Amino acid sequence: MSGDLAAEISGNTQISVKKFSYRWTISNFSFCLGKGIKSPTFSTGANDKQKWYMNVHLNGMDEESRGYLSVFLGLLSSPKSPVWAKVQFGIINAKGEESQIMNSQSVIRFDQNQHWGFKKFFFRDFLLSTPCLLLPDDKFTLCCEVSVVKDCISISEQNMQPGIEIPRCTLVDDLGELWENSHFTDCCLVVAGQEFQAHKAILAARSSVFRAMFEHDMEESRKNHIEIHDLEPEVFKAMMDFIYTGKQPDLHSMADAVLAAADKYGLERLKVMCESALCRDLSVENAAHTLFLADLHRSVQLKTWTMDFITAHASEVFETLSWKTVVNSYPYLVAEVCVSLVSARGLFLDPLSPKCLKRS
C-alpha cells in the first residue's frame, strides 16, 4: 500500500440570514371585539420588496383555540417565493421587556398570501385580568422577530493534508457506565431494602449534602453504608442517573417526588427540570397541589407560574378538592393567592373572599 496521502476535497456552504423585528401596538385593547385584527404592512426597509403582516385573533381562530389569543405572521408579497424564515413572537410588558416568548423550532416555508403562527399563543382571560402587567394604558404590544434566509453560497476547497478529527467526548457515557455496572464502587446506599453500589467521590462532587455526610465523622462515612428512608427506589434511581450523567431522567408521573429528592440533596439543576415538567402538566385540578409543592421546596419559578395560572383560572381552581385542602391546611398560601388576584385584577378583597376562602 502506498504511503502517499490522497488529496482531500472539502466544501463550505454559507447561508446568509437577515434578521428584523416588528412591534405592533393595539390601542384601546379592552374595546376590541372577539375577531381577527390585521396589522399594518411592514418590511425590513424602504428598498425591500418583501411585504409582511401580522394577524391576531382575540378569542382563538377555531373551537380548539377558543379562550386563547392566536397570533400569526403572513407574507403578503415577495419578488421570490417561497421565503424561508424562523419566527419568534412575544408580548411587550409594562416594563418594556419582551415576555411570553414562543418561537418556531425549525425554518418555516412562507408562500405568498400564506401565514404561520400559534393558535394557542396566550390565555385571553389572563391577559385581560392583568392590565397593569401586559396592557399598560389599555395598549397591547406584540413583537415579532423574523430571521429570513437570503442567500446560500457554496465554496469548494482543496486541502492536500487530511484533517484530524477530534473524537466525541465520552465523559458522560463513561460515568454512566460506572453507575450502571457498579465498577470500582466504594459505598452502598440502601433504599427500601434495595442496595445500590456507588462512588463516594462522585456523590460528594455532585451533591453538597453527600459531601457533608462524607466529610464529617459520621457513622455512614465510617461504614460506607448509607440508609435512605424517605425515597422510593425508582425515585432514587432517577436522582442517581442525573448525578452521574447530568441528563434529565424520565419524570413521568414522579416529577413531584424527584423534586423533593433534588431539594433534599441540593441538586438545583434537577430541581428546575422537575419544575419545568410540573409546569408543563399544570391544570385546574392539580394547580393548588403544585402551588403547595413549589412553596414547600422553595421552587421560585414554579411558584410564580402556578400563581399566575391560578390567577387566570381562579373560579375553576377554587372548586377543586386540592384547593379546599390548601384552604384548610395552608391559609398563608390562600392569602398569597388573594393578594395576587387583587394585584392582577385591581379589585377589592371582599368580593373575592367567599370563594377564595371556601372550606370543605
C-alpha positions as CSV (number, residue, x, y, z in Angstrom):
1,M,0.0,0.0,0.0
2,S,1.4,3.4,-1.0
3,G,2.3,5.8,1.8
4,D,1.3,8.8,-0.3
5,L,-1.6,10.9,1.0
6,A,-4.6,11.3,-1.3
7,A,-5.9,14.8,-1.8
8,E,-8.9,15.6,0.4
9,I,-11.6,17.7,-1.2
10,S,-13.9,19.7,1.1
11,G,-16.5,22.3,0.7
12,N,-18.1,25.1,2.6
13,T,-21.7,26.4,2.3
14,Q,-22.5,29.8,3.8
15,I,-26.2,30.6,4.5
16,S,-26.9,34.3,4.7
17,V,-29.7,35.3,7.2
18,K,-31.3,38.7,7.5
19,K,-32.9,39.5,10.8
20,F,-35.5,42.1,11.6
21,S,-38.2,42.8,14.3
22,Y,-41.6,44.5,14.2
23,R,-43.6,45.9,17.1
24,W,-47.3,46.2,16.7
25,T,-49.3,48.2,19.3
26,I,-53.1,47.9,19.5
27,S,-54.6,50.8,21.4
28,N,-57.9,50.6,23.4
29,F,-57.4,46.9,23.5
30,S,-60.3,46.3,26.0
31,F,-62.7,47.6,23.4
32,C,-61.6,45.1,20.7
33,L,-64.3,42.6,19.6
34,G,-63.6,38.9,19.6
35,K,-62.4,38.7,16.0
36,G,-59.3,38.9,13.9
37,I,-57.2,42.1,13.6
38,K,-54.6,42.6,10.9
39,S,-51.5,44.8,11.4
40,P,-50.2,47.4,9.0
41,T,-48.0,46.0,6.3
42,F,-44.3,46.2,7.0
43,S,-40.9,45.3,5.5
44,T,-37.2,45.4,6.5
45,G,-36.5,48.7,4.7
46,A,-37.6,51.2,2.1
47,N,-36.0,49.2,-0.7
48,D,-37.1,45.7,0.5
49,K,-40.0,44.5,-1.7
50,Q,-40.9,41.7,0.7
51,K,-44.1,42.7,2.5
52,W,-45.3,41.1,5.7
53,Y,-48.2,41.5,8.1
54,M,-49.3,40.2,11.5
55,N,-52.7,38.8,12.4
56,V,-54.2,38.3,15.9
57,H,-57.4,36.5,16.8
58,L,-58.7,37.7,20.2
59,N,-60.6,34.6,21.1
60,G,-58.9,31.9,19.0
61,M,-59.5,31.1,15.4
62,D,-61.5,27.9,15.9
63,E,-63.2,25.8,18.6
64,E,-59.9,24.2,19.7
65,S,-58.2,27.5,20.4
66,R,-61.2,29.3,21.9
67,G,-60.1,31.3,25.0
68,Y,-56.6,31.9,23.6
69,L,-55.0,34.7,21.6
70,S,-54.0,33.3,18.2
71,V,-51.0,35.1,16.6
72,F,-49.7,34.7,13.0
73,L,-47.1,36.2,10.7
74,G,-48.1,36.3,7.0
75,L,-46.2,37.0,3.7
76,L,-48.2,39.5,1.7
77,S,-45.9,39.7,-1.3
78,S,-42.3,38.9,-2.4
79,P,-40.3,39.1,-5.6
80,K,-39.2,35.5,-4.9
81,S,-41.4,32.8,-3.5
82,P,-41.2,30.8,-1.3
83,V,-39.5,32.6,1.5
84,W,-37.8,30.6,4.3
85,A,-37.6,32.1,7.8
86,K,-37.6,31.4,11.5
87,V,-40.2,33.4,13.6
88,Q,-40.4,34.5,17.3
89,F,-43.4,36.1,18.9
90,G,-43.5,37.9,22.2
91,I,-45.6,40.3,24.3
92,I,-44.0,43.6,25.4
93,N,-44.9,44.1,29.1
94,A,-45.4,47.3,31.1
95,K,-41.6,47.5,31.8
96,G,-40.9,47.4,28.0
97,E,-39.5,43.9,28.2
98,E,-40.3,41.1,25.9
99,S,-42.2,38.2,27.7
100,Q,-44.3,35.1,26.9
101,I,-41.9,34.3,24.1
102,M,-42.8,31.5,21.6
103,N,-40.8,30.6,18.5
104,S,-40.6,28.2,15.6
105,Q,-38.3,25.3,16.2
106,S,-37.4,25.0,12.6
107,V,-37.3,27.1,9.4
108,I,-40.8,27.8,8.1
109,R,-41.8,28.0,4.4
110,F,-43.8,31.1,3.6
111,D,-45.6,31.2,0.2
112,Q,-47.2,34.4,-0.9
113,N,-50.5,35.2,0.9
114,Q,-49.9,32.4,3.4
115,H,-49.3,32.8,7.2
116,W,-47.9,30.8,10.1
117,G,-48.1,31.1,13.9
118,F,-49.6,29.8,17.1
119,K,-53.3,29.2,17.6
120,K,-52.8,28.9,21.4
121,F,-50.4,31.7,22.0
122,F,-51.7,33.1,25.3
123,F,-54.6,32.8,27.6
124,R,-57.1,35.6,26.8
125,D,-58.6,35.8,30.3
126,F,-55.2,36.1,31.9
127,L,-54.2,38.9,29.5
128,L,-57.4,40.9,30.3
129,S,-57.1,40.2,34.0
130,T,-53.6,41.6,34.3
131,P,-53.8,45.1,32.6
132,C,-51.1,46.5,34.9
133,L,-48.7,43.9,33.7
134,L,-49.5,43.4,30.0
135,L,-51.9,46.2,29.0
136,P,-50.4,49.5,30.2
137,D,-52.8,52.4,29.3
138,D,-55.0,49.7,27.6
139,K,-52.4,49.1,24.9
140,F,-51.4,45.7,23.8
141,T,-48.0,45.4,22.1
142,L,-46.8,42.3,20.2
143,C,-43.2,41.8,19.0
144,C,-42.3,39.6,16.0
145,E,-38.7,38.8,15.3
146,V,-38.0,37.2,11.8
147,S,-34.8,35.6,10.5
148,V,-35.1,35.3,6.7
149,V,-32.8,33.1,4.6
150,K,-31.3,35.4,1.9
151,D,-28.6,33.6,0.1
152,C,-26.8,30.2,0.0
153,I,-23.2,30.3,-1.2
154,S,-21.1,27.2,-1.7
155,I,-17.3,27.3,-1.9
156,S,-15.1,24.4,-2.9
157,E,-11.8,23.9,-1.1
158,Q,-8.9,21.5,-1.6
159,N,-6.6,20.5,1.2
160,M,-3.6,18.3,0.5
161,Q,-3.3,17.4,4.1
162,P,-6.1,15.3,5.7
163,G,-7.8,16.9,8.7
164,I,-7.5,15.5,12.2
165,E,-10.9,14.5,13.6
166,I,-11.3,15.0,17.3
167,P,-13.3,12.2,18.9
168,R,-16.5,13.0,20.7
169,C,-16.2,13.4,24.5
170,T,-17.5,10.3,26.2
171,L,-17.2,11.5,29.8
172,V,-20.9,11.3,30.5
173,D,-21.2,7.8,28.9
174,D,-18.2,6.6,30.9
175,L,-19.6,7.9,34.3
176,G,-23.0,6.5,33.4
177,E,-21.4,3.1,32.7
178,L,-19.6,3.2,36.1
179,W,-23.0,3.6,37.8
180,E,-24.9,1.1,35.7
181,N,-22.4,-1.6,36.1
182,S,-21.2,-0.8,39.6
183,H,-17.5,-0.8,38.7
184,F,-15.0,0.3,41.4
185,T,-17.7,1.3,43.9
186,D,-16.8,2.2,47.5
187,C,-20.1,2.8,49.2
188,C,-23.5,1.2,49.4
189,L,-26.8,3.0,49.6
190,V,-29.9,1.1,50.8
191,V,-33.3,2.3,49.7
192,A,-36.4,0.3,50.9
193,G,-34.3,-2.8,51.3
194,Q,-32.7,-2.5,47.8
195,E,-28.9,-2.0,47.7
196,F,-27.2,0.4,45.2
197,Q,-23.5,0.5,44.8
198,A,-22.0,4.0,44.2
199,H,-18.8,6.1,44.3
200,K,-18.3,8.5,47.2
201,A,-16.1,10.9,45.2
202,I,-18.8,11.3,42.5
203,L,-21.6,11.8,45.1
204,A,-19.6,14.3,47.0
205,A,-18.6,16.2,43.8
206,R,-22.3,16.5,42.7
207,S,-24.2,17.0,46.0
208,S,-23.2,19.2,48.9
209,V,-25.4,17.0,51.2
210,F,-23.5,13.9,50.3
211,R,-20.2,15.8,50.6
212,A,-21.0,17.0,54.1
213,M,-22.0,13.4,55.0
214,F,-18.7,12.0,53.9
215,E,-16.5,14.9,55.2
216,H,-17.7,14.6,58.8
217,D,-17.0,11.7,61.1
218,M,-20.5,10.2,60.7
219,E,-21.3,6.6,61.0
220,E,-22.3,6.4,57.3
221,S,-18.8,7.7,56.4
222,R,-17.0,5.2,58.5
223,K,-19.0,2.2,57.4
224,N,-19.6,3.3,53.8
225,H,-23.2,2.2,54.3
226,I,-26.0,4.7,53.9
227,E,-29.6,4.1,54.8
228,I,-32.1,6.3,52.8
229,H,-35.5,6.1,54.4
230,D,-37.7,8.7,52.6
231,L,-37.3,7.9,48.9
232,E,-38.8,5.2,46.7
233,P,-36.3,3.1,44.7
234,E,-37.4,4.4,41.3
235,V,-37.2,8.0,42.5
236,F,-33.7,7.3,44.0
237,K,-32.5,5.7,40.7
238,A,-33.8,8.7,38.7
239,M,-31.8,11.0,41.0
240,M,-28.7,8.9,40.7
241,D,-29.0,8.8,36.9
242,F,-28.9,12.6,37.0
243,I,-26.0,12.7,39.4
244,Y,-23.8,10.5,37.2
245,T,-24.8,11.8,33.8
246,G,-26.4,15.3,34.2
247,K,-29.2,14.1,31.9
248,Q,-32.8,14.7,32.6
249,P,-34.4,11.4,33.9
250,D,-37.8,10.1,32.9
251,L,-40.0,12.2,35.2
252,H,-43.3,10.7,34.0
253,S,-45.7,10.6,37.0
254,M,-43.0,11.2,39.6
255,A,-41.8,14.8,39.0
256,D,-43.1,15.8,42.4
257,A,-41.2,13.0,44.2
258,V,-38.0,13.7,42.3
259,L,-38.4,17.4,43.1
260,A,-38.4,16.6,46.8
261,A,-35.3,14.4,46.4
262,A,-33.5,17.1,44.4
263,D,-34.3,19.7,47.1
264,K,-33.1,17.4,49.9
265,Y,-29.8,16.6,48.2
266,G,-29.0,20.1,46.9
267,L,-29.4,19.3,43.1
268,E,-30.6,22.7,41.8
269,R,-30.5,21.8,38.1
270,L,-32.6,18.7,38.7
271,K,-35.0,20.8,40.7
272,V,-35.5,23.1,37.8
273,M,-36.0,20.1,35.4
274,C,-38.8,18.9,37.8
275,E,-40.3,22.4,37.9
276,S,-40.4,22.5,34.1
277,A,-42.1,19.1,34.0
278,L,-44.7,20.1,36.6
279,C,-45.3,23.4,34.8
280,R,-46.0,21.6,31.5
281,D,-48.5,19.4,33.3
282,L,-50.2,22.3,35.1
283,S,-54.0,22.0,35.1
284,V,-57.0,23.3,37.0
285,E,-57.2,20.0,39.0
286,N,-53.5,20.0,40.2
287,A,-52.8,23.7,40.4
288,A,-53.4,24.0,44.1
289,H,-51.2,21.0,44.9
290,T,-48.5,22.2,42.6
291,L,-48.6,25.6,44.4
292,F,-48.1,23.8,47.8
293,L,-45.1,21.7,46.3
294,A,-43.5,24.8,44.9
295,D,-43.8,26.6,48.2
296,L,-42.6,23.6,50.2
297,H,-39.5,23.1,48.1
298,R,-38.7,26.8,47.6
299,S,-39.2,26.4,43.8
300,V,-39.4,30.1,42.9
301,Q,-40.1,29.8,39.1
302,L,-42.7,27.1,39.5
303,K,-44.5,29.0,42.2
304,T,-44.6,32.1,40.0
305,W,-46.0,30.2,37.1
306,T,-48.5,28.4,39.2
307,M,-49.7,31.6,40.9
308,D,-50.2,33.2,37.5
309,F,-52.2,30.1,36.4
310,I,-54.4,30.2,39.4
311,T,-55.0,33.9,39.0
312,A,-56.1,33.3,35.4
313,H,-58.4,30.3,36.3
314,A,-59.4,31.3,39.8
315,S,-63.1,30.4,39.7
316,E,-62.4,26.9,38.4
317,V,-59.4,26.2,40.7
318,F,-61.4,27.3,43.8
319,E,-63.9,24.5,43.1
320,T,-61.3,21.7,43.3
321,L,-60.7,19.3,46.2
322,S,-57.0,20.2,46.3
323,W,-57.8,23.9,46.7
324,K,-60.1,23.0,49.7
325,T,-57.1,21.2,51.2
326,V,-55.0,24.3,50.8
327,V,-57.7,26.4,52.4
328,N,-58.0,24.1,55.4
329,S,-54.2,23.5,56.0
330,Y,-52.2,26.3,54.4
331,P,-54.1,29.6,54.9
332,Y,-50.9,31.6,54.2
333,L,-51.0,30.3,50.6
334,V,-54.6,31.3,50.3
335,A,-53.6,34.8,51.4
336,E,-50.9,35.0,48.8
337,V,-53.3,33.9,46.1
338,C,-55.9,36.6,47.2
339,V,-53.2,39.3,47.1
340,S,-52.2,38.1,43.6
341,L,-55.8,38.3,42.4
342,V,-56.2,41.8,43.8
343,S,-53.0,42.9,42.2
344,A,-53.9,41.4,38.9
345,R,-57.5,42.4,38.6
346,G,-57.4,45.7,40.5
347,L,-60.4,44.5,42.7
348,F,-61.1,44.9,46.4
349,L,-60.6,41.8,48.5
350,D,-64.2,41.5,49.7
351,P,-65.7,40.2,46.5
352,L,-63.1,37.5,46.3
353,S,-63.2,36.3,49.8
354,P,-66.2,33.9,49.8
355,K,-64.9,31.7,47.1
356,C,-61.2,32.2,47.8
357,L,-61.7,31.1,51.4
358,K,-64.3,28.5,50.8
359,R,-63.7,25.4,53.1
360,S,-64.8,21.9,52.5
